[in-house]
Protein backbone atom coordinates (compact mmCIF):
# COMPACT_ATOMS: atom_id res chain seq x y z
CA UNK A 1 0.00 0.00 0.00
CA UNK A 2 1.59 3.25 -1.05
CA UNK A 3 1.26 6.65 0.58
CA UNK A 4 -1.38 7.87 -1.90
CA UNK A 5 -3.66 4.97 -1.00
CA UNK A 6 -3.22 5.68 2.71
CA UNK A 7 -4.03 9.35 2.17
CA UNK A 8 -7.18 8.39 0.23
CA UNK A 9 -8.26 6.02 2.99
CA UNK A 10 -7.76 8.77 5.56
CA UNK A 11 -9.92 11.08 3.48
CA UNK A 12 -12.71 8.49 3.50
CA UNK A 13 -12.43 8.13 7.25
CA UNK A 14 -12.68 11.89 7.60
CA UNK A 15 -14.67 13.32 4.69
CA UNK A 16 -14.87 16.66 6.48
CA UNK A 17 -11.25 17.27 5.50
CA UNK A 18 -12.30 17.62 1.86
CA UNK A 19 -14.94 20.27 2.38
CA UNK A 20 -14.85 23.82 3.64
CA UNK A 21 -13.98 24.17 7.35
CA UNK A 22 -17.31 25.53 8.70
CA UNK A 23 -19.53 23.49 6.42
CA UNK A 24 -21.35 20.37 7.57
CA UNK A 25 -20.61 17.25 5.55
CA UNK A 26 -23.59 16.22 3.51
CA UNK A 27 -24.60 12.75 2.55
CA UNK A 28 -23.72 13.56 -1.05
CA UNK A 29 -20.17 14.63 -0.10
CA UNK A 30 -19.63 11.43 1.86
CA UNK A 31 -20.99 9.32 -1.00
CA UNK A 32 -18.76 11.02 -3.56
CA UNK A 33 -15.69 10.61 -1.36
CA UNK A 34 -16.42 6.93 -0.79
CA UNK A 35 -17.19 6.40 -4.48
CA UNK A 36 -13.86 7.95 -5.48
CA UNK A 37 -11.95 5.88 -2.93
CA UNK A 38 -13.70 2.68 -4.00
CA UNK A 39 -13.07 3.32 -7.70
CA UNK A 40 -9.39 4.00 -7.01
CA UNK A 41 -9.07 0.83 -4.94
CA UNK A 42 -10.73 -1.35 -7.58
CA UNK A 43 -8.62 0.23 -10.31
CA UNK A 44 -5.50 -0.55 -8.27
CA UNK A 45 -6.54 -4.20 -7.90
CA UNK A 46 -7.20 -4.44 -11.62
CA UNK A 47 -3.86 -2.82 -12.47
CA UNK A 48 -2.00 -5.33 -10.31
CA UNK A 49 -3.87 -8.22 -11.95
CA UNK A 50 -3.02 -6.90 -15.42
CA UNK A 51 0.64 -6.37 -14.47
CA UNK A 52 0.81 -9.96 -13.23
CA UNK A 53 -0.74 -11.28 -16.43
CA UNK A 54 1.67 -9.27 -18.59
CA UNK A 55 4.71 -10.48 -16.65
CA UNK A 56 3.52 -14.09 -16.84
CA UNK A 57 2.93 -13.81 -20.60
CA UNK A 58 6.37 -12.28 -21.11
CA UNK A 59 7.96 -15.15 -19.21
CA UNK A 60 5.94 -17.72 -21.18
CA UNK A 61 7.11 -16.16 -24.47
CA UNK A 62 10.71 -16.55 -23.30
CA UNK A 63 11.45 -12.85 -22.95
CA UNK A 64 14.20 -11.73 -20.61
CA UNK A 65 12.33 -11.36 -17.30
CA UNK A 66 13.45 -12.51 -13.89
CA UNK A 67 11.40 -15.31 -12.40
CA UNK A 68 11.43 -13.65 -9.01
CA UNK A 69 9.93 -10.47 -10.51
CA UNK A 70 7.13 -12.52 -12.07
CA UNK A 71 6.47 -14.23 -8.73
CA UNK A 72 6.53 -10.95 -6.79
CA UNK A 73 4.09 -9.36 -9.24
CA UNK A 74 1.79 -12.38 -9.02
CA UNK A 75 1.92 -12.36 -5.21
CA UNK A 76 1.09 -8.63 -5.08
CA UNK A 77 -1.90 -9.24 -7.33
CA UNK A 78 -3.06 -12.13 -5.15
CA UNK A 79 -2.72 -10.17 -1.92
CA UNK A 80 -4.58 -7.13 -3.23
CA UNK A 81 -7.40 -9.31 -4.56
CA UNK A 82 -7.68 -11.25 -1.29
CA UNK A 83 -7.70 -8.00 0.69
CA UNK A 84 -10.42 -6.58 -1.54
CA UNK A 85 -12.55 -9.69 -1.06
CA UNK A 86 -12.10 -9.50 2.73
CA UNK A 87 -13.06 -5.81 2.78
CA UNK A 88 -16.10 -6.58 0.62
CA UNK A 89 -17.15 -9.34 3.02
CA UNK A 90 -16.83 -6.99 6.01
CA UNK A 91 -18.85 -4.29 4.26
CA UNK A 92 -21.61 -6.76 3.41
CA UNK A 93 -21.58 -8.06 6.98
CA UNK A 94 -21.86 -4.50 8.35
CA UNK A 95 -24.71 -3.73 5.94
CA UNK A 96 -26.58 -6.86 6.98
CA UNK A 97 -26.10 -5.97 10.64
CA UNK A 98 -27.50 -2.48 10.03
CA UNK A 99 -30.49 -3.94 8.18
CA UNK A 100 -31.25 -6.20 11.16
CA UNK A 101 -31.40 -3.24 13.54
CA UNK A 102 -34.83 -2.18 14.67
CA UNK A 103 -35.60 1.49 14.39
C-alpha atoms as a printed R data frame, in Angstrom:
    type eleno elety resid chain resno       x       y       z
1   ATOM     1    CA   UNK     A     1   0.000   0.000   0.000
2   ATOM     2    CA   UNK     A     2   1.587   3.253  -1.050
3   ATOM     3    CA   UNK     A     3   1.257   6.650   0.585
4   ATOM     4    CA   UNK     A     4  -1.377   7.875  -1.898
5   ATOM     5    CA   UNK     A     5  -3.660   4.973  -0.998
6   ATOM     6    CA   UNK     A     6  -3.215   5.679   2.714
7   ATOM     7    CA   UNK     A     7  -4.032   9.345   2.165
8   ATOM     8    CA   UNK     A     8  -7.180   8.386   0.226
9   ATOM     9    CA   UNK     A     9  -8.260   6.017   2.993
10  ATOM    10    CA   UNK     A    10  -7.761   8.768   5.563
11  ATOM    11    CA   UNK     A    11  -9.916  11.084   3.482
12  ATOM    12    CA   UNK     A    12 -12.707   8.492   3.497
13  ATOM    13    CA   UNK     A    13 -12.426   8.130   7.245
14  ATOM    14    CA   UNK     A    14 -12.680  11.895   7.601
15  ATOM    15    CA   UNK     A    15 -14.672  13.319   4.686
16  ATOM    16    CA   UNK     A    16 -14.869  16.664   6.476
17  ATOM    17    CA   UNK     A    17 -11.249  17.273   5.497
18  ATOM    18    CA   UNK     A    18 -12.295  17.616   1.855
19  ATOM    19    CA   UNK     A    19 -14.941  20.267   2.377
20  ATOM    20    CA   UNK     A    20 -14.850  23.818   3.636
21  ATOM    21    CA   UNK     A    21 -13.980  24.167   7.350
22  ATOM    22    CA   UNK     A    22 -17.305  25.525   8.697
23  ATOM    23    CA   UNK     A    23 -19.534  23.486   6.417
24  ATOM    24    CA   UNK     A    24 -21.347  20.371   7.566
25  ATOM    25    CA   UNK     A    25 -20.606  17.254   5.545
26  ATOM    26    CA   UNK     A    26 -23.594  16.224   3.505
27  ATOM    27    CA   UNK     A    27 -24.599  12.749   2.552
28  ATOM    28    CA   UNK     A    28 -23.717  13.560  -1.051
29  ATOM    29    CA   UNK     A    29 -20.167  14.630  -0.098
30  ATOM    30    CA   UNK     A    30 -19.631  11.434   1.862
31  ATOM    31    CA   UNK     A    31 -20.987   9.318  -1.001
32  ATOM    32    CA   UNK     A    32 -18.763  11.018  -3.560
33  ATOM    33    CA   UNK     A    33 -15.690  10.612  -1.361
34  ATOM    34    CA   UNK     A    34 -16.420   6.931  -0.787
35  ATOM    35    CA   UNK     A    35 -17.188   6.400  -4.483
36  ATOM    36    CA   UNK     A    36 -13.858   7.951  -5.477
37  ATOM    37    CA   UNK     A    37 -11.953   5.879  -2.928
38  ATOM    38    CA   UNK     A    38 -13.701   2.677  -4.004
39  ATOM    39    CA   UNK     A    39 -13.067   3.325  -7.704
40  ATOM    40    CA   UNK     A    40  -9.390   3.999  -7.005
41  ATOM    41    CA   UNK     A    41  -9.067   0.829  -4.936
42  ATOM    42    CA   UNK     A    42 -10.734  -1.352  -7.581
43  ATOM    43    CA   UNK     A    43  -8.619   0.227 -10.311
44  ATOM    44    CA   UNK     A    44  -5.500  -0.547  -8.275
45  ATOM    45    CA   UNK     A    45  -6.540  -4.198  -7.895
46  ATOM    46    CA   UNK     A    46  -7.205  -4.445 -11.620
47  ATOM    47    CA   UNK     A    47  -3.857  -2.815 -12.475
48  ATOM    48    CA   UNK     A    48  -2.004  -5.326 -10.311
49  ATOM    49    CA   UNK     A    49  -3.867  -8.225 -11.948
50  ATOM    50    CA   UNK     A    50  -3.019  -6.900 -15.425
51  ATOM    51    CA   UNK     A    51   0.644  -6.375 -14.469
52  ATOM    52    CA   UNK     A    52   0.810  -9.961 -13.227
53  ATOM    53    CA   UNK     A    53  -0.735 -11.282 -16.427
54  ATOM    54    CA   UNK     A    54   1.667  -9.269 -18.590
55  ATOM    55    CA   UNK     A    55   4.712 -10.482 -16.650
56  ATOM    56    CA   UNK     A    56   3.517 -14.086 -16.843
57  ATOM    57    CA   UNK     A    57   2.931 -13.813 -20.598
58  ATOM    58    CA   UNK     A    58   6.369 -12.283 -21.106
59  ATOM    59    CA   UNK     A    59   7.964 -15.152 -19.210
60  ATOM    60    CA   UNK     A    60   5.937 -17.724 -21.183
61  ATOM    61    CA   UNK     A    61   7.111 -16.162 -24.466
62  ATOM    62    CA   UNK     A    62  10.710 -16.549 -23.298
63  ATOM    63    CA   UNK     A    63  11.450 -12.848 -22.954
64  ATOM    64    CA   UNK     A    64  14.195 -11.729 -20.612
65  ATOM    65    CA   UNK     A    65  12.329 -11.364 -17.298
66  ATOM    66    CA   UNK     A    66  13.449 -12.508 -13.890
67  ATOM    67    CA   UNK     A    67  11.399 -15.311 -12.403
68  ATOM    68    CA   UNK     A    68  11.426 -13.653  -9.008
69  ATOM    69    CA   UNK     A    69   9.928 -10.468 -10.509
70  ATOM    70    CA   UNK     A    70   7.135 -12.524 -12.069
71  ATOM    71    CA   UNK     A    71   6.469 -14.229  -8.735
72  ATOM    72    CA   UNK     A    72   6.528 -10.953  -6.788
73  ATOM    73    CA   UNK     A    73   4.093  -9.361  -9.243
74  ATOM    74    CA   UNK     A    74   1.792 -12.382  -9.016
75  ATOM    75    CA   UNK     A    75   1.921 -12.356  -5.210
76  ATOM    76    CA   UNK     A    76   1.092  -8.631  -5.079
77  ATOM    77    CA   UNK     A    77  -1.902  -9.239  -7.325
78  ATOM    78    CA   UNK     A    78  -3.057 -12.134  -5.151
79  ATOM    79    CA   UNK     A    79  -2.717 -10.174  -1.918
80  ATOM    80    CA   UNK     A    80  -4.582  -7.130  -3.233
81  ATOM    81    CA   UNK     A    81  -7.397  -9.312  -4.559
82  ATOM    82    CA   UNK     A    82  -7.683 -11.247  -1.287
83  ATOM    83    CA   UNK     A    83  -7.698  -8.000   0.690
84  ATOM    84    CA   UNK     A    84 -10.419  -6.579  -1.541
85  ATOM    85    CA   UNK     A    85 -12.554  -9.693  -1.064
86  ATOM    86    CA   UNK     A    86 -12.101  -9.505   2.732
87  ATOM    87    CA   UNK     A    87 -13.061  -5.814   2.781
88  ATOM    88    CA   UNK     A    88 -16.102  -6.580   0.621
89  ATOM    89    CA   UNK     A    89 -17.149  -9.341   3.016
90  ATOM    90    CA   UNK     A    90 -16.830  -6.994   6.007
91  ATOM    91    CA   UNK     A    91 -18.852  -4.285   4.261
92  ATOM    92    CA   UNK     A    92 -21.610  -6.758   3.411
93  ATOM    93    CA   UNK     A    93 -21.581  -8.062   6.977
94  ATOM    94    CA   UNK     A    94 -21.865  -4.500   8.347
95  ATOM    95    CA   UNK     A    95 -24.711  -3.730   5.936
96  ATOM    96    CA   UNK     A    96 -26.583  -6.856   6.982
97  ATOM    97    CA   UNK     A    97 -26.103  -5.970  10.645
98  ATOM    98    CA   UNK     A    98 -27.505  -2.484  10.035
99  ATOM    99    CA   UNK     A    99 -30.494  -3.941   8.183
100 ATOM   100    CA   UNK     A   100 -31.253  -6.203  11.159
101 ATOM   101    CA   UNK     A   101 -31.402  -3.235  13.537
102 ATOM   102    CA   UNK     A   102 -34.831  -2.180  14.672
103 ATOM   103    CA   UNK     A   103 -35.604   1.494  14.387
